[in-house]
């Protein structure tokens, strides 16, 4: 065995991941799950998919169950019930779904689990469309985006699922990005130590559906945060804390990196900029304050 082979073997022996996956080049799913498994550790079970990046789950060395996305949160609730019956309380249960499974098909079931305050971490792997079935729009597809079902651009803004779930009075909500790994890992570690229903929402790059060079994945995703189109924050016990407060870059810089926004007209871009500015000011005003009583 060569020294290089030995190093590879040592590397993967220490990780919770096998080498390789079947995701498209530039997909943020593999990067997300590698960081997640490092943070959550070996006493972890993953239930669900989410979305075509769910293919990555086949590379996870820990127990995982790849179930149809309409059953999001249901199966994880059953796993938790089985653990309670056996007196097991030291295993982290992650329920995973894509943007369609979270915001559309499975929203009612996620809401029910949140209302019961199930002791799970619900993750939304958001690539902003039904990418694995033909790039159809979802409730989390952004305003103005081309999809195969919105050829002239989506007319409605994406649903604000993090705040919708925060209104359930759950103990923890966080938005994360693979372009900011330190922030992402820190929030994973915080979520792991909290009991009850926790929600983590990550927007991951999809070069195939977003129409950009796969080599630019992290660069494009970072712009989503830096323009405040995807602000990073956490809500702990209903108190909101902004994690990134830097000056906002123009949204046009982000839109121009992806062909999916090529259908947007100047007045639409102007509206999106004003709406993003309004939301930014609102979040800055709410920073450090309790949202729900």
TORDO-156841 format. One record per residue (C-alpha): x, y, z; residue in three letters. Coordinates in steps of 0.1 Angstrom, whole numbers. Example, Ala and Ser with C-alpha at 12.3 -4.5 7.8 and 13.67 -1.06 7.14 Angstrom:
<node><east>123</east><north>-45</north><up>78</up><r>Ala</r></node>
<node><east>137</east><north>-11</north><up>71</up><r>Ser</r></node>
This chain:
<node><east>0</east><north>0</north><up>0</up><r>Unk</r></node>
<node><east>13</east><north>34</north><up>-10</up><r>Unk</r></node>
<node><east>16</east><north>63</north><up>15</up><r>Unk</r></node>
<node><east>-12</east><north>81</north><up>-3</up><r>Unk</r></node>
<node><east>-35</east><north>51</north><up>-1</up><r>Unk</r></node>
<node><east>-28</east><north>48</north><up>36</up><r>Unk</r></node>
<node><east>-36</east><north>84</north><up>41</up><r>Unk</r></node>
<node><east>-69</east><north>80</north><up>23</up><r>Unk</r></node>
<node><east>-78</east><north>50</north><up>43</up><r>Unk</r></node>
<node><east>-69</east><north>68</north><up>76</up><r>Unk</r></node>
<node><east>-89</east><north>98</north><up>65</up><r>Unk</r></node>
<node><east>-122</east><north>79</north><up>58</up><r>Unk</r></node>
<node><east>-117</east><north>56</north><up>88</up><r>Unk</r></node>
<node><east>-120</east><north>86</north><up>110</up><r>Unk</r></node>
<node><east>-150</east><north>101</north><up>91</up><r>Unk</r></node>
<node><east>-187</east><north>92</north><up>93</up><r>Unk</r></node>
<node><east>-187</east><north>91</north><up>55</up><r>Unk</r></node>
<node><east>-176</east><north>68</north><up>27</up><r>Unk</r></node>
<node><east>-157</east><north>83</north><up>-2</up><r>Unk</r></node>
<node><east>-177</east><north>93</north><up>-33</up><r>Unk</r></node>
<node><east>-214</east><north>100</north><up>-40</up><r>Unk</r></node>
<node><east>-238</east><north>102</north><up>-69</up><r>Unk</r></node>
<node><east>-246</east><north>139</north><up>-66</up><r>Unk</r></node>
<node><east>-240</east><north>163</north><up>-95</up><r>Unk</r></node>
<node><east>-207</east><north>182</north><up>-95</up><r>Unk</r></node>
<node><east>-209</east><north>213</north><up>-74</up><r>Unk</r></node>
<node><east>-239</east><north>201</north><up>-53</up><r>Unk</r></node>
<node><east>-237</east><north>214</north><up>-18</up><r>Unk</r></node>
<node><east>-253</east><north>183</north><up>-3</up><r>Unk</r></node>
<node><east>-221</east><north>162</north><up>3</up><r>Unk</r></node>
<node><east>-204</east><north>192</north><up>19</up><r>Unk</r></node>
<node><east>-234</east><north>198</north><up>42</up><r>Unk</r></node>
<node><east>-237</east><north>162</north><up>53</up><r>Unk</r></node>
<node><east>-200</east><north>158</north><up>60</up><r>Unk</r></node>
<node><east>-200</east><north>188</north><up>83</up><r>Unk</r></node>
<node><east>-233</east><north>176</north><up>99</up><r>Unk</r></node>
<node><east>-219</east><north>141</north><up>107</up><r>Unk</r></node>
<node><east>-187</east><north>156</north><up>122</up><r>Unk</r></node>
<node><east>-208</east><north>179</north><up>145</up><r>Unk</r></node>
<node><east>-234</east><north>154</north><up>156</up><r>Unk</r></node>
<node><east>-211</east><north>124</north><up>161</up><r>Unk</r></node>
<node><east>-216</east><north>86</north><up>161</up><r>Unk</r></node>
<node><east>-247</east><north>84</north><up>182</up><r>Unk</r></node>
<node><east>-269</east><north>97</north><up>154</up><r>Unk</r></node>
<node><east>-297</east><north>84</north><up>132</up><r>Unk</r></node>
<node><east>-308</east><north>101</north><up>100</up><r>Unk</r></node>
<node><east>-343</east><north>97</north><up>87</up><r>Unk</r></node>
<node><east>-356</east><north>110</north><up>54</up><r>Unk</r></node>
<node><east>-342</east><north>123</north><up>22</up><r>Unk</r></node>
<node><east>-336</east><north>158</north><up>9</up><r>Unk</r></node>
<node><east>-337</east><north>163</north><up>-20</up><r>Unk</r></node>
<node><east>-316</east><north>147</north><up>-48</up><r>Unk</r></node>
<node><east>-288</east><north>156</north><up>-24</up><r>Unk</r></node>
<node><east>-303</east><north>128</north><up>-3</up><r>Unk</r></node>
<node><east>-282</east><north>105</north><up>-25</up><r>Unk</r></node>
<node><east>-254</east><north>116</north><up>-2</up><r>Unk</r></node>
<node><east>-271</east><north>98</north><up>26</up><r>Unk</r></node>
<node><east>-261</east><north>65</north><up>10</up><r>Unk</r></node>
<node><east>-225</east><north>74</north><up>19</up><r>Unk</r></node>
<node><east>-232</east><north>80</north><up>56</up><r>Unk</r></node>
<node><east>-217</east><north>52</north><up>77</up><r>Unk</r></node>
<node><east>-243</east><north>58</north><up>105</up><r>Unk</r></node>
<node><east>-279</east><north>43</north><up>105</up><r>Unk</r></node>
<node><east>-300</east><north>62</north><up>79</up><r>Unk</r></node>
<node><east>-334</east><north>56</north><up>64</up><r>Unk</r></node>
<node><east>-342</east><north>69</north><up>29</up><r>Unk</r></node>
<node><east>-380</east><north>73</north><up>30</up><r>Unk</r></node>
<node><east>-403</east><north>90</north><up>6</up><r>Unk</r></node>
<node><east>-405</east><north>128</north><up>14</up><r>Unk</r></node>
<node><east>-443</east><north>129</north><up>20</up><r>Unk</r></node>
<node><east>-435</east><north>111</north><up>53</up><r>Unk</r></node>
<node><east>-411</east><north>137</north><up>66</up><r>Unk</r></node>
<node><east>-410</east><north>139</north><up>105</up><r>Unk</r></node>
<node><east>-435</east><north>110</north><up>108</up><r>Unk</r></node>
<node><east>-409</east><north>82</north><up>108</up><r>Unk</r></node>
<node><east>-385</east><north>102</north><up>130</up><r>Unk</r></node>
<node><east>-413</east><north>106</north><up>155</up><r>Unk</r></node>
<node><east>-418</east><north>68</north><up>155</up><r>Unk</r></node>
<node><east>-381</east><north>62</north><up>160</up><r>Unk</r></node>
<node><east>-382</east><north>85</north><up>190</up><r>Unk</r></node>
<node><east>-412</east><north>67</north><up>204</up><r>Unk</r></node>
<node><east>-393</east><north>34</north><up>201</up><r>Unk</r></node>
<node><east>-363</east><north>49</north><up>219</up><r>Unk</r></node>
<node><east>-385</east><north>62</north><up>247</up><r>Unk</r></node>
<node><east>-401</east><north>28</north><up>252</up><r>Unk</r></node>
<node><east>-366</east><north>13</north><up>256</up><r>Unk</r></node>
<node><east>-353</east><north>42</north><up>279</up><r>Unk</r></node>
<node><east>-328</east><north>54</north><up>253</up><r>Unk</r></node>
<node><east>-323</east><north>91</north><up>253</up><r>Unk</r></node>
<node><east>-287</east><north>97</north><up>241</up><r>Unk</r></node>
<node><east>-292</east><north>93</north><up>204</up><r>Unk</r></node>
<node><east>-296</east><north>123</north><up>181</up><r>Unk</r></node>
<node><east>-324</east><north>118</north><up>156</up><r>Unk</r></node>
<node><east>-322</east><north>139</north><up>125</up><r>Unk</r></node>
<node><east>-352</east><north>142</north><up>102</up><r>Unk</r></node>
<node><east>-343</east><north>155</north><up>67</up><r>Unk</r></node>
<node><east>-363</east><north>168</north><up>38</up><r>Unk</r></node>
<node><east>-358</east><north>190</north><up>7</up><r>Unk</r></node>
<node><east>-375</east><north>223</north><up>0</up><r>Unk</r></node>
<node><east>-406</east><north>206</north><up>-15</up><r>Unk</r></node>
<node><east>-409</east><north>180</north><up>13</up><r>Unk</r></node>
<node><east>-405</east><north>208</north><up>39</up><r>Unk</r></node>
<node><east>-425</east><north>237</north><up>25</up><r>Unk</r></node>
<node><east>-451</east><north>218</north><up>5</up><r>Unk</r></node>
<node><east>-457</east><north>181</north><up>8</up><r>Unk</r></node>
<node><east>-446</east><north>176</north><up>44</up><r>Unk</r></node>
<node><east>-453</east><north>210</north><up>60</up><r>Unk</r></node>
<node><east>-483</east><north>198</north><up>80</up><r>Unk</r></node>
<node><east>-464</east><north>168</north><up>94</up><r>Unk</r></node>
<node><east>-434</east><north>190</north><up>104</up><r>Unk</r></node>
<node><east>-458</east><north>214</north><up>120</up><r>Unk</r></node>
<node><east>-474</east><north>186</north><up>140</up><r>Unk</r></node>
<node><east>-440</east><north>173</north><up>152</up><r>Unk</r></node>
<node><east>-431</east><north>209</north><up>161</up><r>Unk</r></node>
<node><east>-463</east><north>213</north><up>181</up><r>Unk</r></node>
<node><east>-456</east><north>181</north><up>200</up><r>Unk</r></node>
<node><east>-420</east><north>194</north><up>206</up><r>Unk</r></node>
<node><east>-406</east><north>161</north><up>194</up><r>Unk</r></node>
<node><east>-370</east><north>157</north><up>205</up><r>Unk</r></node>
<node><east>-356</east><north>158</north><up>169</up><r>Unk</r></node>
<node><east>-336</east><north>180</north><up>146</up><r>Unk</r></node>
<node><east>-356</east><north>187</north><up>115</up><r>Unk</r></node>
<node><east>-333</east><north>198</north><up>86</up><r>Unk</r></node>
<node><east>-344</east><north>214</north><up>53</up><r>Unk</r></node>
<node><east>-320</east><north>208</north><up>25</up><r>Unk</r></node>
<node><east>-331</east><north>237</north><up>3</up><r>Unk</r></node>
<node><east>-319</east><north>238</north><up>-33</up><r>Unk</r></node>
<node><east>-350</east><north>259</north><up>-42</up><r>Unk</r></node>
<node><east>-369</east><north>236</north><up>-66</up><r>Unk</r></node>
<node><east>-379</east><north>200</north><up>-71</up><r>Unk</r></node>
<node><east>-345</east><north>193</north><up>-87</up><r>Unk</r></node>
<node><east>-346</east><north>155</north><up>-88</up><r>Unk</r></node>
<node><east>-379</east><north>154</north><up>-107</up><r>Unk</r></node>
<node><east>-373</east><north>180</north><up>-134</up><r>Unk</r></node>
<node><east>-366</east><north>214</north><up>-118</up><r>Unk</r></node>
<node><east>-402</east><north>222</north><up>-110</up><r>Unk</r></node>
<node><east>-409</east><north>252</north><up>-87</up><r>Unk</r></node>
<node><east>-415</east><north>246</north><up>-49</up><r>Unk</r></node>
<node><east>-428</east><north>269</north><up>-21</up><r>Unk</r></node>
<node><east>-391</east><north>277</north><up>-15</up><r>Unk</r></node>
<node><east>-383</east><north>287</north><up>-51</up><r>Unk</r></node>
<node><east>-373</east><north>324</north><up>-49</up><r>Unk</r></node>
<node><east>-392</east><north>352</north><up>-66</up><r>Unk</r></node>
<node><east>-383</east><north>357</north><up>-102</up><r>Unk</r></node>
<node><east>-366</east><north>323</north><up>-107</up><r>Unk</r></node>
<node><east>-370</east><north>303</north><up>-138</up><r>Unk</r></node>
<node><east>-381</east><north>266</north><up>-134</up><r>Unk</r></node>
<node><east>-397</east><north>242</north><up>-158</up><r>Unk</r></node>
<node><east>-431</east><north>251</north><up>-144</up><r>Unk</r></node>
<node><east>-424</east><north>289</north><up>-141</up><r>Unk</r></node>
<node><east>-408</east><north>296</north><up>-175</up><r>Unk</r></node>
<node><east>-413</east><north>334</north><up>-171</up><r>Unk</r></node>
<node><east>-402</east><north>334</north><up>-135</up><r>Unk</r></node>
<node><east>-419</east><north>326</north><up>-102</up><r>Unk</r></node>
<node><east>-444</east><north>353</north><up>-92</up><r>Unk</r></node>
<node><east>-445</east><north>346</north><up>-55</up><r>Unk</r></node>
<node><east>-417</east><north>350</north><up>-29</up><r>Unk</r></node>
<node><east>-404</east><north>319</north><up>-11</up><r>Unk</r></node>
<node><east>-421</east><north>309</north><up>20</up><r>Unk</r></node>
<node><east>-405</east><north>320</north><up>53</up><r>Unk</r></node>
<node><east>-404</east><north>285</north><up>68</up><r>Unk</r></node>
<node><east>-379</east><north>293</north><up>96</up><r>Unk</r></node>
<node><east>-402</east><north>320</north><up>110</up><r>Unk</r></node>
<node><east>-433</east><north>299</north><up>105</up><r>Unk</r></node>
<node><east>-417</east><north>271</north><up>126</up><r>Unk</r></node>
<node><east>-404</east><north>296</north><up>152</up><r>Unk</r></node>
<node><east>-440</east><north>307</north><up>157</up><r>Unk</r></node>
<node><east>-446</east><north>272</north><up>171</up><r>Unk</r></node>
<node><east>-425</east><north>282</north><up>201</up><r>Unk</r></node>
<node><east>-399</east><north>255</north><up>195</up><r>Unk</r></node>
<node><east>-366</east><north>259</north><up>214</up><r>Unk</r></node>
<node><east>-343</east><north>264</north><up>184</up><r>Unk</r></node>
<node><east>-344</east><north>276</north><up>148</up><r>Unk</r></node>
<node><east>-313</east><north>284</north><up>126</up><r>Unk</r></node>
<node><east>-305</east><north>294</north><up>91</up><r>Unk</r></node>
<node><east>-271</east><north>282</north><up>78</up><r>Unk</r></node>
<node><east>-251</east><north>281</north><up>46</up><r>Unk</r></node>
<node><east>-223</east><north>258</north><up>34</up><r>Unk</r></node>
<node><east>-204</east><north>289</north><up>23</up><r>Unk</r></node>
<node><east>-200</east><north>298</north><up>60</up><r>Unk</r></node>
<node><east>-189</east><north>264</north><up>76</up><r>Unk</r></node>
<node><east>-178</east><north>278</north><up>109</up><r>Unk</r></node>
<node><east>-212</east><north>294</north><up>116</up><r>Unk</r></node>
<node><east>-229</east><north>261</north><up>103</up><r>Unk</r></node>
<node><east>-209</east><north>238</north><up>126</up><r>Unk</r></node>
<node><east>-214</east><north>261</north><up>156</up><r>Unk</r></node>
<node><east>-251</east><north>260</north><up>151</up><r>Unk</r></node>
<node><east>-251</east><north>222</north><up>148</up><r>Unk</r></node>
<node><east>-232</east><north>220</north><up>181</up><r>Unk</r></node>
<node><east>-258</east><north>243</north><up>198</up><r>Unk</r></node>
<node><east>-287</east><north>223</north><up>183</up><r>Unk</r></node>
<node><east>-272</east><north>190</north><up>195</up><r>Unk</r></node>
<node><east>-273</east><north>201</north><up>232</up><r>Unk</r></node>
<node><east>-309</east><north>213</north><up>232</up><r>Unk</r></node>
<node><east>-338</east><north>191</north><up>239</up><r>Unk</r></node>
<node><east>-371</east><north>193</north><up>219</up><r>Unk</r></node>
<node><east>-378</east><north>202</north><up>183</up><r>Unk</r></node>
<node><east>-350</east><north>220</north><up>166</up><r>Unk</r></node>
<node><east>-351</east><north>233</north><up>130</up><r>Unk</r></node>
<node><east>-321</east><north>240</north><up>107</up><r>Unk</r></node>
<node><east>-326</east><north>254</north><up>73</up><r>Unk</r></node>
<node><east>-297</east><north>253</north><up>48</up><r>Unk</r></node>
<node><east>-297</east><north>267</north><up>12</up><r>Unk</r></node>
<node><east>-274</east><north>246</north><up>-9</up><r>Unk</r></node>
<node><east>-261</east><north>253</north><up>-44</up><r>Unk</r></node>
<node><east>-275</east><north>234</north><up>-73</up><r>Unk</r></node>
<node><east>-255</east><north>242</north><up>-105</up><r>Unk</r></node>
<node><east>-279</east><north>220</north><up>-126</up><r>Unk</r></node>
<node><east>-311</east><north>238</north><up>-116</up><r>Unk</r></node>
<node><east>-296</east><north>272</north><up>-109</up><r>Unk</r></node>
<node><east>-276</east><north>272</north><up>-142</up><r>Unk</r></node>
<node><east>-241</east><north>282</north><up>-132</up><r>Unk</r></node>
<node><east>-205</east><north>268</north><up>-134</up><r>Unk</r></node>
<node><east>-202</east><north>240</north><up>-108</up><r>Unk</r></node>
<node><east>-167</east><north>254</north><up>-99</up><r>Unk</r></node>
<node><east>-185</east><north>285</north><up>-86</up><r>Unk</r></node>
<node><east>-208</east><north>268</north><up>-60</up><r>Unk</r></node>
<node><east>-194</east><north>283</north><up>-29</up><r>Unk</r></node>
<node><east>-189</east><north>317</north><up>-44</up><r>Unk</r></node>
<node><east>-225</east><north>318</north><up>-56</up><r>Unk</r></node>
<node><east>-239</east><north>306</north><up>-23</up><r>Unk</r></node>
<node><east>-218</east><north>331</north><up>-4</up><r>Unk</r></node>
<node><east>-233</east><north>359</north><up>-24</up><r>Unk</r></node>
<node><east>-268</east><north>347</north><up>-14</up><r>Unk</r></node>
<node><east>-258</east><north>355</north><up>22</up><r>Unk</r></node>
<node><east>-238</east><north>386</north><up>15</up><r>Unk</r></node>
<node><east>-268</east><north>402</north><up>-4</up><r>Unk</r></node>
<node><east>-291</east><north>394</north><up>25</up><r>Unk</r></node>
<node><east>-313</east><north>373</north><up>3</up><r>Unk</r></node>
<node><east>-304</east><north>344</north><up>27</up><r>Unk</r></node>
<node><east>-297</east><north>361</north><up>61</up><r>Unk</r></node>
<node><east>-280</east><north>340</north><up>88</up><r>Unk</r></node>
<node><east>-296</east><north>340</north><up>122</up><r>Unk</r></node>
<node><east>-308</east><north>318</north><up>150</up><r>Unk</r></node>
<node><east>-338</east><north>319</north><up>172</up><r>Unk</r></node>
<node><east>-333</east><north>304</north><up>206</up><r>Unk</r></node>
<node><east>-363</east><north>304</north><up>230</up><r>Unk</r></node>
<node><east>-380</east><north>328</north><up>206</up><r>Unk</r></node>
<node><east>-352</east><north>354</north><up>208</up><r>Unk</r></node>
<node><east>-336</east><north>363</north><up>174</up><r>Unk</r></node>
<node><east>-299</east><north>367</north><up>170</up><r>Unk</r></node>
<node><east>-284</east><north>378</north><up>137</up><r>Unk</r></node>
<node><east>-251</east><north>360</north><up>130</up><r>Unk</r></node>
<node><east>-241</east><north>382</north><up>100</up><r>Unk</r></node>
<node><east>-246</east><north>420</north><up>101</up><r>Unk</r></node>
<node><east>-223</east><north>431</north><up>73</up><r>Unk</r></node>
<node><east>-233</east><north>457</north><up>47</up><r>Unk</r></node>
<node><east>-254</east><north>442</north><up>20</up><r>Unk</r></node>
<node><east>-242</east><north>437</north><up>-15</up><r>Unk</r></node>
<node><east>-267</east><north>445</north><up>-43</up><r>Unk</r></node>
<node><east>-290</east><north>416</north><up>-51</up><r>Unk</r></node>
<node><east>-282</east><north>420</north><up>-88</up><r>Unk</r></node>
<node><east>-247</east><north>407</north><up>-81</up><r>Unk</r></node>
<node><east>-262</east><north>374</north><up>-69</up><r>Unk</r></node>
<node><east>-289</east><north>372</north><up>-97</up><r>Unk</r></node>
<node><east>-263</east><north>377</north><up>-124</up><r>Unk</r></node>
<node><east>-244</east><north>346</north><up>-114</up><r>Unk</r></node>
<node><east>-272</east><north>323</north><up>-124</up><r>Unk</r></node>
<node><east>-291</east><north>318</north><up>-156</up><r>Unk</r></node>
<node><east>-323</east><north>309</north><up>-137</up><r>Unk</r></node>
<node><east>-328</east><north>346</north><up>-131</up><r>Unk</r></node>
<node><east>-322</east><north>356</north><up>-167</up><r>Unk</r></node>
<node><east>-360</east><north>361</north><up>-172</up><r>Unk</r></node>
<node><east>-363</east><north>388</north><up>-146</up><r>Unk</r></node>
<node><east>-371</east><north>423</north><up>-158</up><r>Unk</r></node>
<node><east>-355</east><north>455</north><up>-144</up><r>Unk</r></node>
<node><east>-386</east><north>465</north><up>-124</up><r>Unk</r></node>
<node><east>-387</east><north>430</north><up>-108</up><r>Unk</r></node>
<node><east>-350</east><north>433</north><up>-98</up><r>Unk</r></node>
<node><east>-358</east><north>467</north><up>-83</up><r>Unk</r></node>
<node><east>-387</east><north>454</north><up>-63</up><r>Unk</r></node>
<node><east>-366</east><north>425</north><up>-50</up><r>Unk</r></node>
<node><east>-339</east><north>449</north><up>-39</up><r>Unk</r></node>
<node><east>-364</east><north>471</north><up>-20</up><r>Unk</r></node>
<node><east>-380</east><north>440</north><up>-4</up><r>Unk</r></node>
<node><east>-346</east><north>427</north><up>6</up><r>Unk</r></node>
<node><east>-336</east><north>460</north><up>21</up><r>Unk</r></node>
<node><east>-369</east><north>462</north><up>40</up><r>Unk</r></node>
<node><east>-364</east><north>427</north><up>54</up><r>Unk</r></node>
<node><east>-328</east><north>435</north><up>64</up><r>Unk</r></node>
<node><east>-339</east><north>465</north><up>84</up><r>Unk</r></node>
<node><east>-366</east><north>445</north><up>100</up><r>Unk</r></node>
<node><east>-342</east><north>418</north><up>111</up><r>Unk</r></node>
<node><east>-317</east><north>444</north><up>124</up><r>Unk</r></node>
<node><east>-345</east><north>459</north><up>144</up><r>Unk</r></node>
<node><east>-355</east><north>425</north><up>158</up><r>Unk</r></node>
<node><east>-320</east><north>414</north><up>166</up><r>Unk</r></node>
<node><east>-317</east><north>404</north><up>203</up><r>Unk</r></node>
<node><east>-355</east><north>407</north><up>208</up><r>Unk</r></node>
<node><east>-381</east><north>381</north><up>216</up><r>Unk</r></node>
<node><east>-403</east><north>374</north><up>187</up><r>Unk</r></node>
<node><east>-431</east><north>354</north><up>203</up><r>Unk</r></node>
<node><east>-446</east><north>352</north><up>238</up><r>Unk</r></node>
